[in-house]
């Protein structure tokens, strides 16, 4: 019997859905991430569904996000939001908590740690928490 080699093979559809539900439940209830929560709509149902669809394909399962929404671009949907290192850290913290509370194995947590960091960094659009990254509209004082 072979060992599952993708997060999708380990979690399956139900496990990924639970991970996303746990992620947004944690975001919705923990004061440590109130700024991240404030960036989201009151109803977390639609974003939970989108993240579930995205992670399903990203983790090696069916490409549900692409089937429903077309291409998979992380930066465009996040562009309107000010995402600096603090928001990136809060997102990663929520995901780590969701994996922990969901009983993820150490193997799975290790498998996902760096790729989740890369996802979070890909949507970060500010080098610090209040200054846009590479904004051509900012003129340096001289």
GIJO-V267717 format. One record per residue. N is the residue number from 1. RES is the residue in three letters. PHI is phi in whole degrees, -180 to 180 (999 if undefined). PSI is psi in radians with two decimals (NA if undefined). OMEGA is omega as a letter, one per 20 degrees, with the letter a starting at -180 (* if undefined). Layout:
n: (N | N)
res: (RES | RES)
phi: (PHI | PHI)
psi: (PSI | PSI)
omega: (OMEGA | OMEGA)
This chain:
n: (1 | 2 | 3 | 4 | 5 | 6 | 7 | 8 | 9 | 10 | 11 | 12 | 13 | 14 | 15 | 16 | 17 | 18 | 19 | 20 | 21 | 22 | 23 | 24 | 25 | 26 | 27 | 28 | 29 | 30 | 31 | 32 | 33 | 34 | 35 | 36 | 37 | 38 | 39 | 40 | 41 | 42 | 43 | 44 | 45 | 46 | 47 | 48 | 49 | 50 | 51 | 52 | 53 | 54 | 55 | 56 | 57 | 58 | 59 | 60 | 61 | 62 | 63 | 64 | 65 | 66 | 67 | 68 | 69 | 70 | 71 | 72 | 73 | 74 | 75 | 76 | 77 | 78 | 79 | 80 | 81 | 82 | 83 | 84 | 85 | 86 | 87 | 88 | 89 | 90 | 91 | 92 | 93 | 94 | 95 | 96 | 97 | 98 | 99 | 100 | 101 | 102 | 103 | 104 | 105 | 106 | 107 | 108 | 109 | 110 | 111 | 112 | 113 | 114 | 115 | 116 | 117 | 118 | 119 | 120 | 121 | 122 | 123 | 124 | 125 | 126 | 127 | 128 | 129 | 130 | 131 | 132 | 133 | 134 | 135 | 136 | 137 | 138 | 139 | 140 | 141 | 142)
res: (UNK | UNK | UNK | UNK | UNK | UNK | UNK | UNK | UNK | UNK | UNK | UNK | UNK | UNK | UNK | UNK | UNK | UNK | UNK | UNK | UNK | UNK | UNK | UNK | UNK | UNK | UNK | UNK | UNK | UNK | UNK | UNK | UNK | UNK | UNK | UNK | UNK | UNK | UNK | UNK | UNK | UNK | UNK | UNK | UNK | UNK | UNK | UNK | UNK | UNK | UNK | UNK | UNK | UNK | UNK | UNK | UNK | UNK | UNK | UNK | UNK | UNK | UNK | UNK | UNK | UNK | UNK | UNK | UNK | UNK | UNK | UNK | UNK | UNK | UNK | UNK | UNK | UNK | UNK | UNK | UNK | UNK | UNK | UNK | UNK | UNK | UNK | UNK | UNK | UNK | UNK | UNK | UNK | UNK | UNK | UNK | UNK | UNK | UNK | UNK | UNK | UNK | UNK | UNK | UNK | UNK | UNK | UNK | UNK | UNK | UNK | UNK | UNK | UNK | UNK | UNK | UNK | UNK | UNK | UNK | UNK | UNK | UNK | UNK | UNK | UNK | UNK | UNK | UNK | UNK | UNK | UNK | UNK | UNK | UNK | UNK | UNK | UNK | UNK | UNK | UNK | UNK)
phi: (999 | -88 | -85 | -57 | -116 | -130 | -58 | -63 | -64 | -78 | -90 | 69 | -58 | -65 | -66 | -68 | -61 | -62 | -59 | -68 | -64 | -64 | -55 | -75 | -64 | -64 | -59 | -75 | -118 | -104 | -65 | -62 | -125 | -62 | -67 | -65 | -61 | -65 | -80 | -110 | -66 | -58 | -88 | -87 | -58 | -63 | -73 | -63 | -64 | -64 | -64 | -60 | -62 | -63 | -66 | -58 | -70 | -63 | -88 | 108 | -97 | -61 | -80 | -63 | -61 | -63 | -64 | -87 | -121 | 85 | -60 | -111 | -122 | -83 | -75 | -60 | -67 | -95 | -56 | -69 | -99 | -87 | -115 | -108 | -58 | -65 | -67 | -61 | -64 | -66 | -62 | -63 | -62 | -60 | -68 | -62 | -64 | -63 | -64 | -65 | -67 | -82 | 78 | -61 | -69 | -60 | -60 | -67 | -60 | -66 | -60 | -98 | -54 | -69 | -60 | -66 | -61 | -66 | -60 | -60 | -71 | -66 | -92 | -65 | -121 | -140 | -78 | -135 | -80 | -136 | -126 | -60 | -85 | 50 | -85 | -69 | -84 | -91 | -105 | -69 | -70 | -144)
psi: (2.26 | 2.68 | 2.38 | 2.39 | 0.10 | 2.68 | -0.62 | -0.73 | -0.55 | -0.82 | -0.68 | 3.12 | -0.82 | -0.70 | -0.69 | -0.71 | -0.79 | -0.71 | -0.80 | -0.70 | -0.74 | -0.74 | -0.89 | -0.50 | -0.75 | -0.81 | -0.66 | -0.35 | -0.16 | 2.20 | -0.39 | -0.36 | 0.53 | -0.58 | -0.70 | -0.75 | -0.66 | -0.32 | -0.12 | 2.74 | 2.82 | -0.75 | 1.93 | -0.02 | -0.92 | -0.69 | -0.54 | -0.74 | -0.76 | -0.79 | -0.70 | -0.82 | -0.77 | -0.90 | -0.52 | -0.88 | -0.73 | -0.56 | 0.08 | 0.11 | -2.89 | 2.52 | 1.08 | -0.70 | -0.85 | -0.67 | -0.65 | -0.62 | 0.08 | -2.49 | 2.86 | 1.71 | 2.12 | -0.59 | -0.68 | -0.88 | -0.36 | -0.14 | -0.65 | -0.23 | 2.57 | 1.75 | 1.79 | -2.96 | -0.60 | -0.77 | -0.67 | -0.81 | -0.69 | -0.71 | -0.83 | -0.68 | -0.79 | -0.74 | -0.71 | -0.74 | -0.72 | -0.72 | -0.77 | -0.89 | -0.47 | -0.02 | 0.46 | 2.49 | 2.78 | -0.63 | -0.80 | -0.76 | -0.73 | -0.72 | -0.60 | -0.28 | -1.03 | -0.77 | -0.66 | -0.66 | -0.70 | -0.71 | -0.87 | -0.72 | -0.51 | -0.57 | -0.17 | 2.22 | 0.27 | 2.45 | -0.45 | -3.08 | -0.08 | 0.09 | 2.18 | 2.59 | 2.22 | 0.76 | 1.98 | -0.19 | -0.12 | 2.18 | 2.17 | 2.40 | 2.44 | NA)
omega: (a | r | r | a | r | r | r | r | r | a | a | a | a | a | r | r | r | r | a | r | r | r | a | r | r | r | a | a | a | a | a | a | a | r | r | r | a | r | a | r | r | a | a | a | a | a | r | r | r | r | r | r | a | a | r | r | a | a | r | r | a | a | a | a | a | r | a | a | a | a | a | r | a | a | a | a | a | a | a | a | r | a | r | a | a | r | r | r | r | r | r | r | r | a | r | r | r | r | a | a | r | r | r | r | r | r | a | r | r | r | a | a | a | r | r | r | r | r | a | r | r | a | r | a | r | r | r | a | r | a | a | r | r | a | a | a | r | r | a | r | a | *)
